[in-house]
Amino acid sequence: MSANREKHSTQHDKLPIRMLHDRVLVRQDAAEGERRSGGGILIPATAAVGRRLAWAEVVAVGQNVRTVEPGDRVLYDPEDRAEVEVRGIAYVLMRERDLHAVAADRFEGSEDSTGLYL
């Protein structure tokens, strides 16, 4: 019975994934840890900070997503997230409306971009 379960599990691990509706699957940037301020001061991971948004790379989008594409970098609130692990890699699943900003080469020179760069 164990061999049958193992075979069944292996078959599911290789199934392709398709995002539905307005869902966006992103891969988080490096884990939150120590970071440096603009002046070079080391800020430990345990330091209390206000609500901090995070950047991630878009991996897949559902058919109703209109503003982001795979490969874009998006700004989101790490408090409002649902994590999922696929083939040993952790991803975050969210709705398009939960994204705060999008950074992509295709916005360069457009009227609605801020002129700021990552």
mmCIF file of the C-alpha atoms, coordinates in Angstrom:
data_MODEL
# 
_entry.id   MODEL 
# 
loop_
_atom_site.group_PDB 
_atom_site.id 
_atom_site.type_symbol 
_atom_site.label_atom_id 
_atom_site.label_alt_id 
_atom_site.label_comp_id 
_atom_site.label_asym_id 
_atom_site.label_entity_id 
_atom_site.label_seq_id 
_atom_site.pdbx_PDB_ins_code 
_atom_site.Cartn_x 
_atom_site.Cartn_y 
_atom_site.Cartn_z 
_atom_site.occupancy 
_atom_site.B_iso_or_equiv 
_atom_site.pdbx_formal_charge 
_atom_site.auth_seq_id 
_atom_site.auth_comp_id 
_atom_site.auth_asym_id 
_atom_site.auth_atom_id 
_atom_site.pdbx_PDB_model_num 
ATOM 1   C CA . MET A 1 1   ? 0.000  0.000  0.000   1.00 0.00 ? 1   MET A CA 1 
ATOM 2   C CA . SER A 1 2   ? 2.885  2.364  0.769   1.00 0.00 ? 2   SER A CA 1 
ATOM 3   C CA . ALA A 1 3   ? 4.324  1.922  -2.743  1.00 0.00 ? 3   ALA A CA 1 
ATOM 4   C CA . ASN A 1 4   ? 0.918  2.782  -4.263  1.00 0.00 ? 4   ASN A CA 1 
ATOM 5   C CA . ARG A 1 5   ? 0.676  5.963  -2.179  1.00 0.00 ? 5   ARG A CA 1 
ATOM 6   C CA . GLU A 1 6   ? 4.226  6.933  -3.147  1.00 0.00 ? 6   GLU A CA 1 
ATOM 7   C CA . LYS A 1 7   ? 3.437  6.442  -6.875  1.00 0.00 ? 7   LYS A CA 1 
ATOM 8   C CA . HIS A 1 8   ? 0.221  8.476  -6.523  1.00 0.00 ? 8   HIS A CA 1 
ATOM 9   C CA . SER A 1 9   ? 2.089  11.299 -4.759  1.00 0.00 ? 9   SER A CA 1 
ATOM 10  C CA . THR A 1 10  ? 4.765  11.403 -7.472  1.00 0.00 ? 10  THR A CA 1 
ATOM 11  C CA . GLN A 1 11  ? 2.104  11.714 -10.196 1.00 0.00 ? 11  GLN A CA 1 
ATOM 12  C CA . HIS A 1 12  ? 0.523  14.749 -8.464  1.00 0.00 ? 12  HIS A CA 1 
ATOM 13  C CA . ASP A 1 13  ? 3.915  16.419 -7.998  1.00 0.00 ? 13  ASP A CA 1 
ATOM 14  C CA . LYS A 1 14  ? 4.336  16.628 -11.769 1.00 0.00 ? 14  LYS A CA 1 
ATOM 15  C CA . LEU A 1 15  ? 0.944  18.108 -12.662 1.00 0.00 ? 15  LEU A CA 1 
ATOM 16  C CA . PRO A 1 16  ? 0.988  21.555 -14.326 1.00 0.00 ? 16  PRO A CA 1 
ATOM 17  C CA . ILE A 1 17  ? -0.584 24.438 -12.385 1.00 0.00 ? 17  ILE A CA 1 
ATOM 18  C CA . ARG A 1 18  ? -2.926 27.044 -13.856 1.00 0.00 ? 18  ARG A CA 1 
ATOM 19  C CA . MET A 1 19  ? -3.847 30.146 -11.859 1.00 0.00 ? 19  MET A CA 1 
ATOM 20  C CA . LEU A 1 20  ? -7.552 30.995 -11.739 1.00 0.00 ? 20  LEU A CA 1 
ATOM 21  C CA . HIS A 1 21  ? -9.508 34.252 -11.915 1.00 0.00 ? 21  HIS A CA 1 
ATOM 22  C CA . ASP A 1 22  ? -7.667 37.264 -10.414 1.00 0.00 ? 22  ASP A CA 1 
ATOM 23  C CA . ARG A 1 23  ? -5.022 35.288 -8.512  1.00 0.00 ? 23  ARG A CA 1 
ATOM 24  C CA . VAL A 1 24  ? -1.315 36.111 -8.640  1.00 0.00 ? 24  VAL A CA 1 
ATOM 25  C CA . LEU A 1 25  ? 1.452  33.723 -7.568  1.00 0.00 ? 25  LEU A CA 1 
ATOM 26  C CA . VAL A 1 26  ? 4.671  35.425 -6.464  1.00 0.00 ? 26  VAL A CA 1 
ATOM 27  C CA . ARG A 1 27  ? 8.078  34.338 -5.197  1.00 0.00 ? 27  ARG A CA 1 
ATOM 28  C CA . GLN A 1 28  ? 9.275  36.387 -2.255  1.00 0.00 ? 28  GLN A CA 1 
ATOM 29  C CA . ASP A 1 29  ? 12.575 38.216 -2.351  1.00 0.00 ? 29  ASP A CA 1 
ATOM 30  C CA . ALA A 1 30  ? 15.259 37.200 0.127   1.00 0.00 ? 30  ALA A CA 1 
ATOM 31  C CA . ALA A 1 31  ? 13.995 36.405 3.603   1.00 0.00 ? 31  ALA A CA 1 
ATOM 32  C CA . GLU A 1 32  ? 13.627 39.254 6.044   1.00 0.00 ? 32  GLU A CA 1 
ATOM 33  C CA . GLY A 1 33  ? 16.802 39.510 8.045   1.00 0.00 ? 33  GLY A CA 1 
ATOM 34  C CA . GLU A 1 34  ? 19.403 42.086 8.844   1.00 0.00 ? 34  GLU A CA 1 
ATOM 35  C CA . ARG A 1 35  ? 19.422 45.069 6.529   1.00 0.00 ? 35  ARG A CA 1 
ATOM 36  C CA . ARG A 1 36  ? 21.324 48.336 6.177   1.00 0.00 ? 36  ARG A CA 1 
ATOM 37  C CA . SER A 1 37  ? 19.909 51.827 6.306   1.00 0.00 ? 37  SER A CA 1 
ATOM 38  C CA . GLY A 1 38  ? 20.738 54.396 3.636   1.00 0.00 ? 38  GLY A CA 1 
ATOM 39  C CA . GLY A 1 39  ? 23.518 55.687 5.918   1.00 0.00 ? 39  GLY A CA 1 
ATOM 40  C CA . GLY A 1 40  ? 25.056 52.219 6.325   1.00 0.00 ? 40  GLY A CA 1 
ATOM 41  C CA . ILE A 1 41  ? 23.735 51.447 9.803   1.00 0.00 ? 41  ILE A CA 1 
ATOM 42  C CA . LEU A 1 42  ? 23.077 47.732 10.362  1.00 0.00 ? 42  LEU A CA 1 
ATOM 43  C CA . ILE A 1 43  ? 19.464 47.118 11.463  1.00 0.00 ? 43  ILE A CA 1 
ATOM 44  C CA . PRO A 1 44  ? 18.983 43.693 13.107  1.00 0.00 ? 44  PRO A CA 1 
ATOM 45  C CA . ALA A 1 45  ? 16.086 41.447 12.056  1.00 0.00 ? 45  ALA A CA 1 
ATOM 46  C CA . THR A 1 46  ? 14.656 41.696 15.584  1.00 0.00 ? 46  THR A CA 1 
ATOM 47  C CA . ALA A 1 47  ? 14.304 45.502 15.465  1.00 0.00 ? 47  ALA A CA 1 
ATOM 48  C CA . ALA A 1 48  ? 10.711 46.679 15.753  1.00 0.00 ? 48  ALA A CA 1 
ATOM 49  C CA . VAL A 1 49  ? 9.550  48.568 12.673  1.00 0.00 ? 49  VAL A CA 1 
ATOM 50  C CA . GLY A 1 50  ? 6.189  49.799 11.503  1.00 0.00 ? 50  GLY A CA 1 
ATOM 51  C CA . ARG A 1 51  ? 4.173  47.983 8.915   1.00 0.00 ? 51  ARG A CA 1 
ATOM 52  C CA . ARG A 1 52  ? 6.621  47.162 6.137   1.00 0.00 ? 52  ARG A CA 1 
ATOM 53  C CA . LEU A 1 53  ? 5.671  46.193 2.587   1.00 0.00 ? 53  LEU A CA 1 
ATOM 54  C CA . ALA A 1 54  ? 7.752  43.672 0.637   1.00 0.00 ? 54  ALA A CA 1 
ATOM 55  C CA . TRP A 1 55  ? 8.780  43.104 -2.974  1.00 0.00 ? 55  TRP A CA 1 
ATOM 56  C CA . ALA A 1 56  ? 8.284  39.837 -4.858  1.00 0.00 ? 56  ALA A CA 1 
ATOM 57  C CA . GLU A 1 57  ? 8.542  38.510 -8.410  1.00 0.00 ? 57  GLU A CA 1 
ATOM 58  C CA . VAL A 1 58  ? 5.390  37.435 -10.242 1.00 0.00 ? 58  VAL A CA 1 
ATOM 59  C CA . VAL A 1 59  ? 5.588  33.779 -11.286 1.00 0.00 ? 59  VAL A CA 1 
ATOM 60  C CA . ALA A 1 60  ? 2.075  33.146 -12.655 1.00 0.00 ? 60  ALA A CA 1 
ATOM 61  C CA . VAL A 1 61  ? -1.223 35.015 -13.110 1.00 0.00 ? 61  VAL A CA 1 
ATOM 62  C CA . GLY A 1 62  ? -4.858 34.036 -13.586 1.00 0.00 ? 62  GLY A CA 1 
ATOM 63  C CA . GLN A 1 63  ? -6.809 34.809 -16.766 1.00 0.00 ? 63  GLN A CA 1 
ATOM 64  C CA . ASN A 1 64  ? -8.575 37.864 -15.254 1.00 0.00 ? 64  ASN A CA 1 
ATOM 65  C CA . VAL A 1 65  ? -5.390 39.637 -14.104 1.00 0.00 ? 65  VAL A CA 1 
ATOM 66  C CA . ARG A 1 66  ? -4.919 42.820 -16.125 1.00 0.00 ? 66  ARG A CA 1 
ATOM 67  C CA . THR A 1 67  ? -2.039 44.842 -14.674 1.00 0.00 ? 67  THR A CA 1 
ATOM 68  C CA . VAL A 1 68  ? 0.787  42.401 -13.969 1.00 0.00 ? 68  VAL A CA 1 
ATOM 69  C CA . GLU A 1 69  ? 2.648  39.786 -15.986 1.00 0.00 ? 69  GLU A CA 1 
ATOM 70  C CA . PRO A 1 70  ? 5.042  37.003 -15.036 1.00 0.00 ? 70  PRO A CA 1 
ATOM 71  C CA . GLY A 1 71  ? 8.474  38.507 -14.414 1.00 0.00 ? 71  GLY A CA 1 
ATOM 72  C CA . ASP A 1 72  ? 7.154  41.795 -12.973 1.00 0.00 ? 72  ASP A CA 1 
ATOM 73  C CA . ARG A 1 73  ? 8.136  42.872 -9.453  1.00 0.00 ? 73  ARG A CA 1 
ATOM 74  C CA . VAL A 1 74  ? 5.240  43.748 -7.186  1.00 0.00 ? 74  VAL A CA 1 
ATOM 75  C CA . LEU A 1 75  ? 4.876  45.442 -3.808  1.00 0.00 ? 75  LEU A CA 1 
ATOM 76  C CA . TYR A 1 76  ? 2.549  43.727 -1.337  1.00 0.00 ? 76  TYR A CA 1 
ATOM 77  C CA . ASP A 1 77  ? 1.747  43.536 2.371   1.00 0.00 ? 77  ASP A CA 1 
ATOM 78  C CA . PRO A 1 78  ? 3.349  40.397 3.873   1.00 0.00 ? 78  PRO A CA 1 
ATOM 79  C CA . GLU A 1 79  ? 0.689  40.356 6.603   1.00 0.00 ? 79  GLU A CA 1 
ATOM 80  C CA . ASP A 1 80  ? -2.068 39.678 4.025   1.00 0.00 ? 80  ASP A CA 1 
ATOM 81  C CA . ARG A 1 81  ? -0.749 36.568 2.359   1.00 0.00 ? 81  ARG A CA 1 
ATOM 82  C CA . ALA A 1 82  ? -1.385 32.890 1.837   1.00 0.00 ? 82  ALA A CA 1 
ATOM 83  C CA . GLU A 1 83  ? 1.757  30.798 1.451   1.00 0.00 ? 83  GLU A CA 1 
ATOM 84  C CA . VAL A 1 84  ? 1.954  27.647 -0.644  1.00 0.00 ? 84  VAL A CA 1 
ATOM 85  C CA . GLU A 1 85  ? 4.849  25.285 -1.292  1.00 0.00 ? 85  GLU A CA 1 
ATOM 86  C CA . VAL A 1 86  ? 5.304  23.805 -4.765  1.00 0.00 ? 86  VAL A CA 1 
ATOM 87  C CA . ARG A 1 87  ? 8.135  21.336 -5.363  1.00 0.00 ? 87  ARG A CA 1 
ATOM 88  C CA . GLY A 1 88  ? 9.941  22.559 -2.255  1.00 0.00 ? 88  GLY A CA 1 
ATOM 89  C CA . ILE A 1 89  ? 9.780  26.277 -3.141  1.00 0.00 ? 89  ILE A CA 1 
ATOM 90  C CA . ALA A 1 90  ? 7.663  28.673 -1.069  1.00 0.00 ? 90  ALA A CA 1 
ATOM 91  C CA . TYR A 1 91  ? 5.335  31.030 -2.955  1.00 0.00 ? 91  TYR A CA 1 
ATOM 92  C CA . VAL A 1 92  ? 2.720  33.584 -1.919  1.00 0.00 ? 92  VAL A CA 1 
ATOM 93  C CA . LEU A 1 93  ? -0.776 33.481 -3.427  1.00 0.00 ? 93  LEU A CA 1 
ATOM 94  C CA . MET A 1 94  ? -2.859 36.669 -3.490  1.00 0.00 ? 94  MET A CA 1 
ATOM 95  C CA . ARG A 1 95  ? -5.476 38.567 -5.425  1.00 0.00 ? 95  ARG A CA 1 
ATOM 96  C CA . GLU A 1 96  ? -4.479 41.249 -7.898  1.00 0.00 ? 96  GLU A CA 1 
ATOM 97  C CA . ARG A 1 97  ? -6.285 43.891 -5.846  1.00 0.00 ? 97  ARG A CA 1 
ATOM 98  C CA . ASP A 1 98  ? -3.958 43.162 -2.874  1.00 0.00 ? 98  ASP A CA 1 
ATOM 99  C CA . LEU A 1 99  ? -0.932 44.449 -4.801  1.00 0.00 ? 99  LEU A CA 1 
ATOM 100 C CA . HIS A 1 100 ? 0.217  48.004 -4.059  1.00 0.00 ? 100 HIS A CA 1 
ATOM 101 C CA . ALA A 1 101 ? 2.621  48.680 -6.957  1.00 0.00 ? 101 ALA A CA 1 
ATOM 102 C CA . VAL A 1 102 ? 4.155  47.065 -10.038 1.00 0.00 ? 102 VAL A CA 1 
ATOM 103 C CA . ALA A 1 103 ? 7.703  47.581 -11.331 1.00 0.00 ? 103 ALA A CA 1 
ATOM 104 C CA . ALA A 1 104 ? 8.429  46.512 -14.908 1.00 0.00 ? 104 ALA A CA 1 
ATOM 105 C CA . ASP A 1 105 ? 10.592 47.598 -17.848 1.00 0.00 ? 105 ASP A CA 1 
ATOM 106 C CA . ARG A 1 106 ? 7.495  48.095 -19.988 1.00 0.00 ? 106 ARG A CA 1 
ATOM 107 C CA . PHE A 1 107 ? 6.487  51.145 -17.867 1.00 0.00 ? 107 PHE A CA 1 
ATOM 108 C CA . GLU A 1 108 ? 9.638  53.105 -18.714 1.00 0.00 ? 108 GLU A CA 1 
ATOM 109 C CA . GLY A 1 109 ? 8.661  56.433 -20.228 1.00 0.00 ? 109 GLY A CA 1 
ATOM 110 C CA . SER A 1 110 ? 4.921  55.976 -19.710 1.00 0.00 ? 110 SER A CA 1 
ATOM 111 C CA . GLU A 1 111 ? 2.847  58.839 -18.302 1.00 0.00 ? 111 GLU A CA 1 
ATOM 112 C CA . ASP A 1 112 ? 1.618  56.941 -15.251 1.00 0.00 ? 112 ASP A CA 1 
ATOM 113 C CA . SER A 1 113 ? 5.056  55.859 -13.957 1.00 0.00 ? 113 SER A CA 1 
ATOM 114 C CA . THR A 1 114 ? 6.562  57.729 -10.984 1.00 0.00 ? 114 THR A CA 1 
ATOM 115 C CA . GLY A 1 115 ? 10.061 58.205 -12.382 1.00 0.00 ? 115 GLY A CA 1 
ATOM 116 C CA . LEU A 1 116 ? 11.470 56.204 -9.457  1.00 0.00 ? 116 LEU A CA 1 
ATOM 117 C CA . TYR A 1 117 ? 13.570 53.095 -10.097 1.00 0.00 ? 117 TYR A CA 1 
ATOM 118 C CA . LEU A 1 118 ? 14.387 49.974 -8.102  1.00 0.00 ? 118 LEU A CA 1 
# 
